[in-house]
């Protein structure tokens, strides 16, 4: 049996901890879009910092990874159940960076002799 959107939202909010405000929307592709906002950090225009990134993966794992990294960088003393997955989130971040570098490297021509 599939969990309802509100049940998923409650579960994600518990995992994210007390500094988070979690909302799940339905994307254009009819997939769940997880939005985790920080209750204390603001961005430009005095908007709450959020894990939502237009045009990028905003599923549960991607949003929680962004949230975990935000917590460790901006709120080092904070506690939340999701912090148990810090090592895995850092590993996935490194893999995404390496994938982007490979993709960018494949599109560029080299000025090096012998290439």
Secondary structure, DSSP 8 states (H G I E B T S, - for coil): ----HHHHHHHHHHHH-TTEEEEEEE-TTS-EEEEEEEEEEE-GGG-EEES--TTS--SHHHHHHHHHHHHHHH-TT---GGGGGHHHHHHHHHHHHHHHHHHHHHHS---STT-
